[in-house]
Amino acid sequence: MSDREEWGSRFGLILAMAGNAIGLGNFLRFPVQAAQNGGGAFMIPYFVAFILLAIPLMWVEWSIGRNGGKFSHGSLPGMFDVLWKHPIAKYMGAIGLFISTIIMIYYTVIVSWMLGFSFFSITGSYSGIENITSMGTYLTEFQSGGDQFFTSMWPAYIFLLLTVALNFYILSKGISGGIEMFAKIALPLLFIFAVFLAGYVLMLGTPDPVNFPERSVWHGLAFIWNPNFEYLGNSKIWLAAAGQVFFTLSVGMGTLQAYASYLKPKDDIALSGLTTASINEFAEVVLGGTIAIPIAVAFFGLMETQAIADGGTFNLGIVSMGVIFNQMEYGQFFGFMWFFLLFFAGVTSSVAMAQPLISFLKEQFNFDHRKATLVVGGIILVAVHFVFVYLQYGFLDEMDYWAGTFLLVVISLIEVIIFGWIFGIDKGWDELNRGSDIKIPKIFKFIIKYVTPVYLIFILIFWTIDDAIPTLLMSKAKPENIPYMWGSRIFMITLMIGLWLMVRVAWKRKKEKEVS
């Protein structure tokens, strides 16, 4: 497999990597996490986790990916195998394939909602709805059908098929001609939309100074940036902040490694990785933090905004924003911009989630690019139907918790131990700095080997006690949802076993080929 693809330019690589990181979490999940966890109080542990977890893990994953690319590996089974010559390494790597595949399955469904709402915004479909309850019903009926706004699931299904088709059209064009080309279009347009919306939000000031002088954009910004230090004693805020950084840089998914595997052995990863992280943080903290919370506070007040955020991830970013746009001049246009930038952000992330499995099929089973893309596309197309049909019964929530939350920490801990302790921090540090355009402070060598693993172990222990065990036992599940939640688990277990079997077959064939 010497004729591996390569990125067309460093600029394209950075945009693609940034597109992988910049997703719905930046504009939907981050504001909700901030609102639920004390605003400014959340930002302190957030930046601590960013420095001690996100940055080190990001550099580790770029290093693992570029090193794996030297051996024609674009997915974690092969990458772990070259770092750790142990039979179990490749099976641990398969967990990374599992994570990215599962996340893409349900993430694609969510992204399709953004496409739907951008269409509904520009056409004025929900223009008469001016309260949170009705808009919440609108969203729920769009997702699962109803008797008031959507009598069937066909509109949602059409947008889902369009989203799947766009994802795999991009992937069919390859690394440079597909992913990189789309990133060069989508990322600049996303930032133009986001900067425009953020600027407009700041100009709103206090929409109704006579009746509601306390409802202003500035109160919303003050909530985000003025920390209440008393909240810092709450461990849940630290755990929430750590969880957010996994989403914000897409670490633990195997996607950064897959993209980095297409670099040349001496291409810079230190500065490129830091640049990617900086772009992502600008999108999340500056733009994401300036739009959703401040505008919600300006229209609903701080207490109501926090109550809306407590209702779930989509209540603040979709439901409340829809109501707000209906109360603004040119609201249809602004609504279209908001939801379409979310759609673009989602697609730049979702294409990255399919790439590890495509690379695995090409490199371990000698599939050509077209065949690998068709196979992965077929798997995703079939699987999204389970999420789509059983959404209201917790099918998606199970996938999101186990693959999109808990296992992200598990695989991150595995990879940092393999990189820093088994492969060796000295060799790992040399790999990270090879071809580097900047000199990374040596303190990060200590952080990668000691601080990041301990931090991850701490998170894993507390999440297991506080969340994983109750979730595993379904202690808070609605009785009518339990069969579907078990269905979700059986689906995930089946996929995991299938990936392990594929890894076993691939390495057995490789060994037989070497012997012959």
N, C-alpha and C positions, 0 to 999 in steps of 0.2 A: 504494500500500500504506500509506495513512495510518492505517488502523484496526488498527495492530499491537497485539498483546497487551501487557499490563503486569503487573508484580508487584502482588499484592494489598496487601502491606505490606513495610516495610523489614525487619521481623523475619523474615518469610517468605523474603525475598530472601537474607538472611544465612544462614538455615538451609539453603536450597537450594544456595547457593554452598559452604557448609561440607560439605553432603552430597556435592556434586560432588568435593570434595577428599578427604574422609574415605572411604577405601575399604579394600580388602584390603591395600593397601600399608602402611597404618598399623599393622595388627595382625598381618599375616603377613610382609611383606617387611622392615619396619623391624627387628624383633627378629633376623631372620636376618642382615641386613647388619651389625648391631651385633655379633652373636656371631662372624661370620666375620672381622671387621676390628678385633678388639682391644677391644671393649666401650667403655670410657671413652675410649680413644684415638680411636675413631670419632666420638665426640660433638663433639670440638673442630672438625675439618673440616666436620662436619655443620652446626654452628651458623654457621661462617664462610660456608659455601655458602648457608645459609638467608638470611643478611643480604645477601650480595653477589649472589646469583642469584635465589632464590625470591621475596623481597620485591620487588625491582625488577621482575622479570618479571611478578609478580602485578599490580602497579600498572600496568605497561605494557599488560597484556592487558585489564584493566578499562577503561582509557582508550581503547584501540582499539575495544573492544566498544561502549562508550557512544557514542563518536563515530560508529561505523558505524550504530548504531541511528537516529541523526538522519537518515540517508539510506536508512532501511528495509533495512539489511543486517544479517542475523543470522548470517552465516558469513564466513570469512576471504577468499574471493575478492573479494567486494564491499568488505569493510573495507580490504583492502590497496589496492584500486583507488582508493578515495577519498583514501588517504594518499599514494599515489605514482602520479601520472598517467603510467604507463608500461604498454605492452601486456603485459609479462611479469608485472606485479604480481598480476593476477587468477589467473594460472596457478600462481604461487608459493602463493597463498592456497589453491588447490585441494589442495595437499599437506596442509594442515590438515584439510580434509574427509576426505582419505584416512586420515590418522592416527586421527581419532576413530572413523571407521567400522570400520577394521580392528581397533582395540583393542576396540570393543564386541563384535565378532564372537567373538573368543576369550575376552574377559572374561566374557561371558554364560555360556559353558560353565563357567568356573571358579566363578562365582557359584552356578551350579546345584548344584555339589558341596557348597557350604555348606548349601543347603536340604536336600539329601539327608542330610548328616551330622547336621543338627539333628533330623531325623526319626529317624534311626538311634539317636541318643543318647536321645531321650525314650522310644523303644520298647525300648531295651536290646538292639538288634540286634548290637552288637559287645561286649556286656558281659563275655564270657568271655575276651577277648583282653587279655593282660597283658605283652606284649613288643613291642618296636619292629618286629622283623622281620615278625611276624604281622600287626600293624596296617598295616604298609607294603603287605603283600600284599592286605589288605582294601581299602585305597584303590585300588591298581592294578587289582584285579579289578572294583571298582565302576566305574572309569573305562572299562575295556576288556574286561571279562568274564574268566572263568577257570573253574576246576574245583573250587575250595575254598569260597569264600564267595558268589560271584556267577557263576552259570553262563551268564548272558546280560547284554546291555547294556541291557535294557529298563528296569530301575529308574533307571539314570542318564538314559536317554532321556526318561522321564516327568518327572523333575525338571527336565530341560532345557526341555521344552515348557512346563512351569508357569512357569519363570523368564522365558522369552521372552514368554509371555502377560501376566504381571504387568507387565513393562517397558512393553509397548505399550498396555496398558490405562491405565497412568498417563499415558503420553505422549498418548494419545487425548483426555485431558481438558484438555490445554493447559498453558500456563505456570502460571497462578494456580490453576486448578481441579484440576490433576493433579500437576505437579512440586512446586509450593509446598505443596499440601495434604499430599502424601505426606511431604515433608521435615518438616513440623510434627508428624507422627506418628512417623516413623522415627527422626529424630535424638534427640529426648528419650528414646525407648525404648532406643535404642542406648547412650546415655550412662548410663541407669539400670542396664542390664545390665553395662556395662563397669566402672562405679564399684563395683557390688556385687561383681563378680568380683575386681577389684583389691583391695578391702578384705578379701575372704576370703583371697586369696593372702597378704597381709601378716600375717594372723592365724595362718597355718600355721607360721610360724617354722621350726623344725627338725623335720620329721615323724618322724625316727627318730634321736633324739639319742644313743642308746646305741651303735648299730651304725655310724651314719654322721653323726657330729657336724659334719663339714665340709659336709654337704649341707643348706644352709639358704637360705631366701629372702633373708637378709641378705647371704650370699655372692654371690647372683645380682645383687642391687642394687649391691653394691660393685664387681662386675665392670663394670657399666654406667657407674657414676659416678666410678670412680677411674681416671684416665687413666695409661697408661704412655707417657711422652713419647718414648721411643725409637722407638715405632711411627710417629710423625709424619713420619719421613723416608721412609716408604714411599708412593710416589705412588699406588699402587693404592687405598689407604685414602681419599685425597683424591678420587679418581675415583669410588669407590663412594659416598662421602658426597654428592658432587655429583649422581650419578645418583639417589639417594634423594630429594633435594629436588624433582626433576622429578615423581616419583610423588606426593610428599606433598601438593603443591598443585595437581596436575593441570595444570601449565603446559605449553605446547607442544602441546596437544591441540585447541585451538580451542573448548573448552567454556566456559571462563571468559568469553571474548569473546561467545559466543552468549548466555549468561545476561545479561551486562552490556548487551547491545544492547536489552534490554527496559526499561532505565532511562530516566527523563526526562533531558533534556540537562543539567539542573542538579542532579540527584540526587547526593548525596555518594558518592564511590568511595574516597576516601583512608581514612577511618575504617572504612567498611564492609569494605573489602578487608583492612585490618589486623585487624579483628575476626574475619573469616573465617579468616585465617591463624592467629590466636591459638587459635581453637577447634580448628582442625586440629592444631596443635602440642600442645595439651593432650591430644587424643585419641591422638596418636602417641607422644609422648615420655613423658607422665605415665602414661596408661592402658596403651597398647601396650607401653611399656617396663617396666611394673610387673607385667604378667600373664605373658606367655609365657616369657621368660628366667628370672625368679626362681623360678617354679613348676617349671620344668624342672630348674634347678640343685638345687632342694630334693629332687627325686625321683631325679635321675640323677647329680648332681654336675656340676661345671663342665666337666671334660674331655669327658665324654660328651655334654653339651649342645652343646658346640662341634662335636663329631663329627656329631651329629644335624643341626645347622644346615648343615654342609658338604655334607650329603646332598641339599640342595635346599630351596627355599622352603616346600614343603608338608610337609616332614618335621617341622619344629619346630611349626608352627601347627596341623597336622591330626593327623599320626601320633603324635607324642609327647604331644600334649594328649589324644588319645583314650585312650592307655594310662594317663595320669595320672588321668583321670576314672574309669577303671575301678578305681582303687585308693583312691578317695575316697568317704566317706560322702555320700550324695545325689549321686553322680557323674553319674547320668543327667540330673538336672535341671541341674547346672552345665554339663554338656556341651551340653545343648540351648541354654542361655543363650549360651555361647561361640559356637557355630556359627550361631545365629540372629542374633546381633549382627553377625557377619561377613556373613551374607546381606543384612541391612538395609544395612550399609555398602556392600556391592557394588552393590545395586540403586540406591541414591542416586547412585552414580557412573555406572552404566551408562546410566541414563536421560539423563544429561547428554551422553553420547557420541553419542546419536542425534539430539539437538536441532539441531546445526549442519546436518546433511543435510536434516532436516525443514524448517528455516528456508530453506535454499537452494532447495528445490523450491517452497515457497510463494511466495517473493519473486522468483525468477527465471523460474519457469514457471507462475506463477499457479495453482498447485494449492490447493484448499481444505485445511483442516487435516486433515480425515478422509482425503482421498485421499493427501496427503503421508505421513501416518502409516502408512497401509496399504501404500504402496509401499516405504517404508523398512523396515517390519516384514516384508514379504515378502522383501526382499533379505537381511535379517539371518537370517530363518528358514531360507532356503535355504543361506546361507553357513555357518551354525553346524554343519550336517551334515558339511561337509568336516573341520572341526576335531574334531568328535565322533568320526567314523569313523577318521580318520588320526592321532589324538592320539599314539599310541605310536610313530609314525614321525617325530616331530619337526616335524609340520605347524604346530602351535601355537608351538613354539619359534622357528621362522623368523619368524612374524608378530610375535611379542613382541620379537624382537631388532630387526628393521628398523623396524617402525612404533612399537613401544612403548618403544624405547630410543634407537636411533641417530637416527632422524628427529625425535624430540622436541628434541634438541639443535640439529639443523639448522634447524627451523622457529623455534625460540626465537631463534637467532642472526639469522635473516632478519628477524623482527619487531622485534627491538631495534634493528637497523641502520635499518630503515625508519622506526621511530618516532623514534629519537634523531638520525639523520643525514640522512635524506631528507625526511621530514616536518619535521624540525628539532626539536632539544631544547627550544628556547624555546617553540614552539607546543605541543609535547608536554607540557611542564611546565605551561603554562597550562591545557591540557585536563585534566590530572591533578588540578590544584588547583581547578578550577571547581566551585563549590558545596561545597567541602570543609568538613567539620566540625572538622578539625584542620589544623595547620600542619606540613607535611612538612619535615624538616630539609633545607636546601639541598644538603647533601653528597650526597643521593640523586640530585640532578640530575647531578652529576659521575659518580656510580656508574653510573647508567643509560647515560650516553653513552660512558664510557670503560671502567670496570672490568668491568661485566657482559659486554660484547662480547668483551673480551680473555680473560676467564675462560672463556667459551663456546668461543672459538677454541682455547684451550689444551686443553680437554676433548675437542673434536672431533679435534684432531690426535692426541692420545694414544690415544683410543678407536679411531681409524682404524688406527693402527699396531698397537696391541696386540690389538684384537678384530675390527674390521670387515673387515680384509683376510683374516685366517685364516677368519673366518666366511663371507665371500664365496666363498672358495676351498674351503670345506667340508673343511678340512684335518684336523679332528677328528671328522668325521661318520662314523657307522657306514655301511659300504657299502650295506647293505640299506635304509637310510633316505634315501639320496641321491635316488632318483626322486620320493619324496614331498616332500622338501624343495624340489626343483625345481618340483613341482606347486604348492606353497605360493607360491613366487616368481612363477610364471606367473599364479596367481590374483591376487596383489597387483598385478603389472604391468598386468593386464587391467583391474582396478578403477581404477588410477591413470589409465590412458589413457581409460577411460570418463568419469571425472570431468573430465579436461581437455577432452574433446569436448563434454560438457555445458556447461562454462564457455564454450567457443567459441560454441556455438549460442545460449546465453543472451545473450551480449554482442552477437552479430550481430543477433539479433532486436531487442534494445534499440536498437541503432544504426539499424536500418531503421525502427523506430517513431519515433525522433527526427527522421529525415529526412522521413518522410511527414507 
